[in-house]
Amino acid sequence: MKYSTKMLIANSIPIIVFAVISLIFGFMQFQSSLYTEREGNLKSTALAALALYSSHGYGDYGRKDDGKVWRGMNFNVSEETSVVDDLKKQTNVDITFFFKDVPEMTSIFDNDGLRRVDTEALELIKENTLKSGTQLWCKSTKINGVRCQAFIIPIRQSSNNSVTGAIMASQSLEGFENTIEDYILTTMAVMFVVLAAAGVFIRWCVNRFSQEFYAVTDKSKRDLLTGLLNKKSFEEETVNAIATKDTNDVSVLLIFDFDNFKHVNDHYGHQIGDEVLKAFANILVRTFRAKDIIGRIGGDEFMVFMPGMTKETLRRSEEISQEILKDLDDLEVGPASHFSCSIGIGTDASGYQFAQLYMLADEALYESKERGKACYVRFAAEDFKDLLATKTERHG
């Protein structure tokens, strides 16, 4: 055997081994990331559904004499289809509302065109979500005979926080599995072509691309402490959302500013302070809708932009503010507890850009501080002229 052949074999074997290991590892990482992404999407949609149901009607859920499930006396869960159908249109995710263990409303239709859900996950829902009040992630379960993935969250009564049902967000596995198969076939084809050309070069390219990609993605878009969008990315996404909003949409911007946060850092230390900020970020993520834009602007200041709002749903921004104030008051981080923040809400339906909308929210935040903190104030675009005059007078 020629020396050149030996060298070729000696150098090819490590490259081939590396390529196979990379393929296996890459597939595992890719599959894991797909599952994580799907789980996150389904969870966000389930939380969005819960928020929508929470925004309809008042009081507890219960089955009335007519056999239907109502929330209070003014929202018929059993017959109102808009919540599940609208979310299905927006997210391509099916929503099922369980009252106790009975699927009372769903966006899933059977072959006869009837809304019906028959899932093998029901026993898990009974044992975990309904009995223990825990969230449930099903990587694979059958719904009406179709293999699906599902995320289930509990529904609690507003009066006593007891679990009265569950919301299931589900999606078929068909497209998910096709994505994995396409990835395997494509990767294998590319691998063989590239191996013939230059194994060492591809290693260098992959390493460099990975480093640059993660550096750009993680450092330029995300706040390292909370994982939320940083100021620049938040403003860019919000400006784009405002520019592409529908004519009848109302822009809603909320600014959250912790009250006396310096006391937390001084009294408990910056480590506790950082944990408080991360806990607050988690409160925002689970409270707002999946499509809402959430960012940490700096220090103890956060912003949320709510796209797709209407004049009829504006009240929801105030209800969310009340929920967040309560969650903050209940929050405990180590020895620290009973936190509060001031909230400014700016709303506009007349086409203002981000700068004007920010000014409205900022003035509302200033007013909430003036009123004694731990509260929220909402200013609409109609207040713009008066706010501008007040701001000019205040700043000379």
SULLIN-V605648 format. One record per residue. RES is the residue in one letter. SS is DSSP state (h for helix, s for strand, l for the rest). BURIAL is I if it has 24 or more other ideal C-beta (glycine too) atoms within 12 Angstrom, else O. Layout:
RES,SS,BURIAL
RES,SS,BURIAL
This chain:
M,l,O
K,l,O
Y,h,O
S,h,O
T,h,O
K,h,O
M,h,O
L,h,O
I,h,O
A,h,O
N,h,O
S,h,O
I,h,O
P,h,O
I,h,I
I,h,O
V,h,O
F,h,I
A,h,I
V,h,O
I,h,O
S,h,I
L,h,I
I,h,O
F,h,O
G,h,I
F,h,O
M,h,O
Q,h,O
F,h,I
Q,h,O
S,h,O
S,h,O
L,h,I
Y,h,I
T,h,O
E,h,O
R,h,I
E,h,I
G,h,O
N,h,I
L,h,I
K,h,I
S,h,I
T,h,I
A,h,I
L,h,I
A,h,I
A,h,I
L,h,I
A,h,I
L,h,I
Y,h,I
S,h,I
S,h,I
H,l,I
G,l,O
Y,l,O
G,l,O
D,l,I
Y,s,I
G,s,I
R,s,O
K,l,O
D,l,O
D,l,O
G,l,O
K,l,O
V,s,I
W,s,I
R,s,I
G,l,O
M,l,O
N,l,O
F,s,I
N,s,I
V,l,I
S,l,I
E,l,O
E,l,O
T,l,O
S,h,O
V,h,I
V,h,I
D,h,O
D,h,O
L,h,I
K,h,I
K,h,O
Q,h,I
T,h,I
N,l,O
V,l,I
D,s,I
I,s,I
T,s,I
F,s,I
F,s,I
F,s,I
K,l,I
D,l,I
V,s,I
P,s,I
E,s,I
M,s,I
T,s,I
S,l,I
I,l,I
F,s,O
D,l,O
N,l,O
D,l,O
G,l,O
L,l,O
R,s,I
R,l,O
V,l,I
D,l,O
T,s,I
E,l,O
A,l,I
L,h,I
E,h,O
L,h,I
I,h,I
K,h,O
E,h,O
N,h,O
T,h,I
L,h,I
K,h,O
S,h,O
G,l,O
T,l,O
Q,l,I
L,s,I
W,s,I
C,s,I
K,s,I
S,s,I
T,s,I
K,s,O
I,s,I
N,l,I
G,l,O
V,s,I
R,s,O
C,s,I
Q,s,I
A,s,I
F,s,I
I,s,I
I,s,I
P,s,I
I,s,I
R,s,O
Q,l,O
S,l,O
S,l,O
N,l,O
N,l,O
S,l,O
V,s,I
T,s,I
G,s,I
A,s,I
I,s,I
M,s,I
A,s,I
S,s,I
Q,s,I
S,s,I
L,l,I
E,h,O
G,h,O
F,h,I
E,h,O
N,h,O
T,h,O
I,h,I
E,h,O
D,h,O
Y,h,I
I,h,O
L,h,O
T,h,O
T,h,I
M,h,O
A,h,O
V,h,O
M,h,I
F,h,O
V,h,O
V,h,I
L,h,I
A,h,O
A,h,O
A,l,O
G,h,I
V,h,O
F,h,O
I,h,I
R,h,O
W,h,O
C,h,O
V,h,I
N,h,O
R,h,O
F,h,O
S,h,O
Q,h,O
E,h,O
F,h,O
Y,h,O
A,h,O
V,h,O
T,h,O
D,h,O
K,h,O
S,h,O
K,h,I
R,s,I
D,l,I
L,l,O
L,l,O
T,l,I
G,l,O
L,l,I
L,s,I
N,l,I
K,h,O
K,h,O
S,h,I
F,h,I
E,h,I
E,h,O
E,h,I
T,h,I
V,h,I
N,h,O
A,h,I
I,h,I
A,h,O
T,l,O
K,l,I
D,l,O
T,l,O
N,l,O
D,l,I
V,s,I
S,s,I
V,s,I
L,s,I
L,s,I
I,s,I
F,s,I
D,s,I
F,s,I
D,l,I
N,l,O
F,h,I
K,h,O
H,h,O
V,h,I
N,h,O
D,h,O
H,h,O
Y,h,O
G,l,O
H,h,O
Q,h,O
I,h,I
G,h,I
D,h,I
E,h,I
V,h,I
L,h,I
K,h,I
A,h,I
F,h,I
A,h,I
N,h,O
I,h,I
L,h,I
V,h,I
R,h,I
T,h,I
F,l,I
R,l,I
A,l,I
K,l,O
D,l,I
I,s,I
I,s,I
G,s,I
R,s,I
I,s,I
G,s,O
G,l,O
D,l,I
E,s,I
F,s,I
M,s,I
V,s,I
F,s,I
M,s,I
P,s,I
G,s,I
M,s,I
T,l,O
K,h,O
E,h,O
T,h,I
L,l,I
R,h,O
R,h,I
S,h,I
E,h,I
E,h,I
I,h,I
S,h,I
Q,h,O
E,h,I
I,h,I
L,h,I
K,h,O
D,h,I
L,h,I
D,h,O
D,h,O
L,l,I
E,s,O
V,s,I
G,l,O
P,l,O
A,s,I
S,s,O
H,l,O
F,l,I
S,l,I
C,s,I
S,s,I
I,s,I
G,s,I
I,s,I
G,s,I
T,s,I
D,s,I
A,l,I
S,l,O
G,l,O
Y,l,I
Q,l,O
F,h,I
A,h,O
Q,h,I
L,h,I
Y,h,I
M,h,I
L,h,I
A,h,I
D,h,I
E,h,I
A,h,I
L,h,I
Y,h,I
E,h,I
S,h,I
K,h,I
E,h,O
R,l,O
G,l,O
K,l,I
A,l,I
C,l,I
Y,s,I
V,s,I
R,s,I
F,s,I
A,s,I
A,h,I
E,h,O
D,h,I
F,h,I
K,h,O
D,h,O
L,h,I
L,h,O
A,h,O
T,h,O
K,h,O
T,h,O
E,h,O
R,h,O
H,l,O
G,l,O
